């Protein structure tokens, strides 16, 4: 089981003035500890509600600016969002951002994408937030646009929601045939079908339903003629100030037994980033 570091909380000791140096140090220490992936949320406010990550007003950094910063601070880790909301940016911009990040990071960029869900954030900042059906339609078209822009094709793209006259994208990503593509979410009818059709990886929150979700994904793969084993199965779970290395190993092991091969670990209410790396890095070494 491979562990990734998902940075979901930026409310750290020292406040915004210390955040840049602290984030760079956090990423370097994670890489040195053997963590092979670093991801960030694609949100503009903290999540609020019962997530345990704090209220909307807590610190949150814009995802793609942050990934560019992390690319400059690291050498080996894969970098992507977990996950980009399809309603936040035009798909062609996302494709360009990922290929740019891939070139500048030496081939380490990925795209994590989903149908978006944060209605409060979208309303607050003026992002469109159409009905669920339309968001999933847009998600599929966005994935198709990204794959087309990461190919040699410059042909137009005409969909129900997006129309591009020329899908030119230069320079292309270093990864071939295209950057790593993860579709996040556990919806059984739409999300996991899209994973089976298009994605290199899924991401499903660790829960009692996780194993069932993989069974659903396998059925979608059978339906579309996709090899289930080609898709990387990733999961995600959180740690708190009292979480031990043994706790992380136990949770990750349980998910591995269900069929997941990678787990992204995020921290809640831990204001000292070094403590996060101590726990996740030691667990990664134990699981390697």
N, C-alpha and C positions, 0 to 999 in steps of 0.2 A: 504494500500500500504506500503510495506516494503522497506526501503532504504538501499543500500549497498554502501560502499566507494570503489571506483575504483581508485587506485593510478597509474596515468599515467604520472606524471611529477615529477621528482626528482631534478629539478633545484631550490633548495631552498636557503634561506639565510644561510650563513655560509659555503657553498660549500661542497666538498666531505669529508673534515676532520670532519665536524659536522653532516654528513648525518646519520651515525649509530644511535647516540643518538636521533637525531630529528625524525627518522623513528620509533624507539621504542616508543617514547613519543606520536607521532601522532597516532599510533595504539592503545595505551592504552587510550588516550583521546577519540578516536572514540568509543571504546568499552564502556567506561564510559558514553558516551552520548547516548547510546542505539542503536548504529549502530551494526547490527548483522552479517554482512559479510564484509570481506575485500578481494579485488582482486587486481592483478597486471597484466600488459601486459606481454606477452612472446615475447619480442623484445630485440635486442642487441644494436640497435641505436634508438634514438628518431624518431618519425614518419616522420617529415619533411612535405613538401608540404603545403597544405592548411588546415591542421588539427587544426591549432592554438596552437599546443603543442610545437612548436619550431623546429629548424633545426635538422638534423641528429646528429650534434655535441653536442647537449645538453645531460646532464647526463641521463643514463639509466642503471638500475641494472638487472642482470640476474635473471630470474623469480624464479627458484626453490631454489636457495640460499636464495633469499629474503623471500620466503614463510617459509622456515625453521627458519629464523631469526624472522619473525613475529609470528610463533607458540610459540617461547620461550618468546615473549614479551606480549602475550595475553592469555586469559583463556577461552573465550566463542565463539568468532567469527568464522564463517566458512571461510576457506581459500582456494582459488583456482586461477588459471589464467583465464584471460578473453582476449584472449584464446590462448592456445598453438598451434603453427603451426605444422602440422603433419610432415613437412619435416625437422624439427630441431633436432629430436632425434629418435632413434629406439623405436618402440612402447613398447617393453618389458622394456626398461629403464624408459619410462614414467609410465607404470604400477607399477614398483618397486618404483619410486619416490613418487607416490601418496600413495601407501600403507604404505611406510615408514613415510611419513608426517602424515598420519592418525594415526598410532600407536603413534608417538611422540607427537602429538597434542591432544591426547585423543579422537579421533574420529571426527575431525573437518575438514578433507581434502576433497576437491572435485577435479574433473578434468573438466576443460573447454578446449575444443579442436575444431579446425577448419582446413580448407584445406590449410591455409597459403596464403599470398598474397604479401608480401614485397619483390619484385624482386630485388630492389636496395640493400637492406640489405643482401639478400642471395648471390648475386653476389659478393658483397664486401667482405664477410667473407668466401666464398667458400662453402656455403650450396647448396645442390642440389635443383633445382627448376624446376621440370618437368612441362609439359603442364597441363592445368586445368583438363582434364579428368583423367590423371594419379594421380594427387593430390587427387581428390575425391575418386578414387579407393583405394589409400593408406589410406585415412581417414577412410573409412569403414572397411578396414582390421585392422587398428590400434584400432578402437573401439572394434572390435570383439576380438582382442588379449587381450586388457585390461580386458574385461569382462571375458574372459577365465582364465586369470591369477588371477583374483579376486575371482574365484570359486575354488572348490575342485579339478578341473581337472588338471592333469599334462600331458594330451595327447599332441601329436604334433599339430602344426598349420601349414597348408600348404595353402598359398594363391598365388596370382599372383606376389606379390611384396615382401612378407615376408615369411620366413620359419623358424619355431622354432621346435627344436627336442624334447624339454621337457619344458612345461610351469610351472615349479616349481616356487612358490613365497611364501617364508617364512621369516618373519611372515606375515600372512594375515592382511588386514585392520580390524580395530575394527568395522566399520560400516558394517552391513549386510542387504541385500545380497552383497552389494558392495558400494564403495564410490559414492557420488553424481556425476552424469555425465551430463554435459551440453555441447551441441553442438552449437557453435556460428555461426551466419551468417543468411542471409535472402534469399539466393538463392532458388527459388521456385521449381525447378526441382530436385535438388540433396540434398541441405542442409536440407531443411525442410522435405524431405522424410526420411533422415537419423535420424532426430529428432523423427519422428513418429515411426520409427522402433526400436530405441535403447535408446534414451536419457530420463533422468529424467527432463530435462529442455531445453528450447531454450533461445537464447539471440538475440534480434532484435533491432537495433538502433531505437530510437524514431524518427519518421518521419511521414509525411502525409500518407505514405504507410503502416504504422505499422498494422492498423486494417485489411487491405487486406492480409497482410502476415499471420496473425492468421487464416483468412478464408482458406488460402491455406494449412496451417498446419492441420486444421480440416479435409480438404478433404483427405490429405495423411493419417491421422489417420483412416478415414473411409475405405480407400482403403486397409490398412494393418490389419484392425481389432483391432486397438488400441483405448483405451478410451482416448479421447482428454483431459478430465479433470484430467487424471493422470499426465500430463506434466505441469510443472511449466513454466509460461510465464514471462520471464524477459526481461527488456529493459535497455537502457543506454543513458544518455545524459550528456552534459558538463555544467560547470558553469565557469564564468569569474569574474574578480575583481568587476564588478558592479552588479553581480547577487545577488538578495535579497532572504531571506527565502520565501517570498511570491511567487517569481518567481519559485523556486523549487517546492513548493507545487502546484502551478498552472500546471506546466508541468507534474508532477507526477500524479496529479488528472486526467488530460486529458488522460494519458496513462492507468490509472486504468479503466477509462470508456470504453476503447477499449478492455479490458480483461487482461491486464498485472497486476501481483500481486507484482512484485519486480522491482525496478529500481536501477541500479548502477550509481552513480554520480561521475564524474571525474572533476578535476579542470584544468584550463588552465591559465597560467601566474599569478598564485597566489603563491608568493615565501615564504609565511609564513603559514605553515601547520595548525597552530591554527585557522586561519581565515576560512579554509576549514571546520574544524570540527564545528566551531560555526554555520555556515550556514547549513550544512548537518544535524548535530545533532538536531538543532531546527526544521528543516523541518521534520525530522523523527518523532519527538515528536508530531508535529501537525498532521501528517498523521496516527499515530498509532490508 
